Amino acid sequence: MTAGVGSFESFEGPFDGTSDPSAEVLAEAAAAFGLLASSARLHLVWALAQGESDVSGLAERVGGALPAISQHLAKLKLAGLVRSRREGRRVVYLVDDPDVVTIVRLMVGQLADRRSGAGAGAGAGRLRGLGA
């Protein structure tokens, strides 16, 4: 393929928003969005964006069973979206990427505003039925 003409391989250097990102970057972004497509995992990231917590606290906050919450956290940790550390016998989780917090807060905030009437109108409910 000719450089600069529809070629992902042509992108080199820092992403400036005008060039197409590499195939690797797009695949990584799709994987991260895929993990956040689960409402349970999205809720966990939302909760951890507010502050670190252990599995029990997260299960109580998001309303899930401990094994399910642990499994979701393992997936988020494997993807590098959250990390954990030991505090005695407890394992405490926290968001490992502040940019993910920004994206989650922006998306959830926008949708919450639409539902509360701040953005009601033509755009309200646009995402329903898209299989997300």
Secondary structure, 3 states (H helix, E strand, C coil): CCCCCCCHHHCCCCCCCCCCCCHHHHHHHHHHHHHHCCHHHHHHHHHHHHCCEEHHHHHHHHCCCHHHHHHHHHHHHHCCCEEEEEECCEEEEEECCHHHHHHHHHHHHHHHHHHHCCCCCCCCCCCCCCCC
